[in-house]
């Protein structure tokens, strides 16, 4: 929201108060509170009719400072609230400053208001003159805003899933979940957290609507504002973007580790297509006959009867024996996913049940909230009611016990604000937060029935903390190169917001993709953390396009499965440290100014650079950071830093390996879940001097640790772990090792 009319004036109808004169302060254990008048106070008369703004600073974790700005303090606390984990920290406090670890917040005494954030003695940002403000409108609405300074060349990233430019400077962004597709400023996953290339991040601790003006209203500041009389935000010092993400996810939750099978290829029925068990088997068997190894089959909306979503009952007109069908599909080595949403159509028997028991969200007069958008007469499950949560969970539990392995938890954005919640939650704050409760209910059911480490979602909506319940996908895109690019931007923006795992509809959701679009999207999709073929009105089996699409899908599916020892290790890093599997270049190379705006390439883990191709002709340009990078598929070496232009066939994509990397490559290409250690090949790329440790994940935590030590031309590779056959490859040379050999010595090429 904008409050100014240019630099000097406020917008018509607004009264804005800014702290102007810091009068005094009080300190407590781990806290500093300052009191600022909104005009200079020179004598006692100046204190009359003079509003006071109270600013409190605390330290919830090392290198983190929370600032709370308040006008009137008489408001009742409102729910829901983000769950932010705090940890003990030694805090140094005096009359004007508070220090947490390496981060200090320092106020300016006297009549020139200022709040500076200093990291290791260096100012990284701050709130200057008229940066902090309390706003009253002519309509009686109240807002609080803050503006944090941006330095020259400082770029802002994050704020959830956003489909425009990856760098948010110049954008106006409302944190408000919407079902708006992937081609507008609206987003399904809104997160009021950002980081900058100046070494810090900011979380606005408000689950409702937060309006950001990023170098837009004030071009040298990031402004954020909320409705009400108070605003709380946390400044997180890195100093690197990766460290900011680690600290942010330590407070808001780290992603669960998805099961290994979920990294395989998912195929769906698509949305409104006609299908039954015969159709499903035709697809499944057709994939198997063409050596296209599937991991998951997904039933979209019409597994239930029309006008009945959600009643969680199979449409027996087309699926007469659901338990038997699920058992037969499991016998083919498949996991099963079902589409669900949190809405209950009026025709569903569950509507009457939910209404009678108070499980559906109500209006102020006690009526059930209903509308005809999406499903006729639908109501919304009130997840603030514990009984409603258990009621909804019981329906999912029965399906999981029948043989369902995962749920696509669709929707969760169309949440009204003119309603009354069971627990008294504030409707504005519940709009975004609803998805957090919804996805947790679904995730917990799968964890309960399937066991720890086996739960996985395919979720569309999210807010702060939603990263704990992976996987999320990018929503309703279109079947074009432009939409493929906007999908990538949305994913990289989400990865910049604390989310570790992400997927998208290969080929695009809306429309029938041109075969070239489909084939280019396959490479991108299989080099994402999770990979799903899905469409709206048309099927996404590759032979619907051309035979080359079959070959391309086979090639990249096999590639991903062979890379699973590497990818699953990266997934565990996301789970343990919060770093995403797919990493924006600005996150991975913060010291390189050439990567600031790059949003058509990314790192897959720490060591693989991916540059999807967005043209039928195969022309692609991408940036290679410093060092000798190697094309994984061809062995060609590229010396960076450099911009590279190449042309790739449909069976190829720029996939480069960082110099010094050791990539463990698996022995199987028929499935994603296997013992990655058995027959593993260690591929060494431009081995660096010194010692490198590589962990190859094993079942039940039985990892094998390899060490690579280079001294001049000599390379020694050692292994500690179970006796399994393994290989080492340097360039084109492969050294075969048996189960009883735990080391080898090679010569660098």
Secondary structure, 3 states (H helix, E strand, C coil): CCCEECCCEECCCEEEECCCEEEEEEEECCEEEEEEECCCCCCHHHHCCCCEEEEEEEEEECCEEEEEEECCCCCCCCCCCCCCCCCCCCEEECCCEEEECCEEEEECCECCCCEEEEECCEEEEEECCCCCEEEEECCCCEEEEEEEECCCCCCEEECCCCCCCCCCCCEEEEECCCCCCCCCCCCCECCCEEEECCCEEEEECCCCCEEEEECCCCCCEEEEEEECCEEEEEEEECCCHHHHHHHHHHHHCCCCCCCHHHHCEEEECCCCCCCCHHHHHHHHHHHHHCCCCEEEEEECHHHCCCCCCCCCCCCCCCCCCHHHHHHHHHHCCCEEEEEECCEECCCCHHHHHHHHHCCECECCCCCECCECCCCCCEEEECCCCHHHHHHHHHHHHHHHHHCCCEEEECCCCCCCCCCECCCCCCHHHHHHHHHHHHHHHHHHHHHHHHCCCCCCECECCECCCHHHCCCEECCCCECCHHHHHHHHHHHHHHHCCCCCCEECEECCCECCCCHHHHHHHHHHHHCCCCEEECCCCCCCCHHHCCHHHHHHHHHHHHHHHHCHHHHHHHHHHHHHHCCCCEECHHHHCCCCHHHCCCCCCEEECCCEEEECCCCCCCEEEEEEEEEEEEECCCCCEEEEEEEEEEECCCCCCEEEECCCCEEEECCCCCCCCCCCCCCEEEEECCCCCEEEEEEECCHHHCCEEEEEEEECCEEEEEEECCCCCEEEEECCEEEEECCCCCEEEEECC
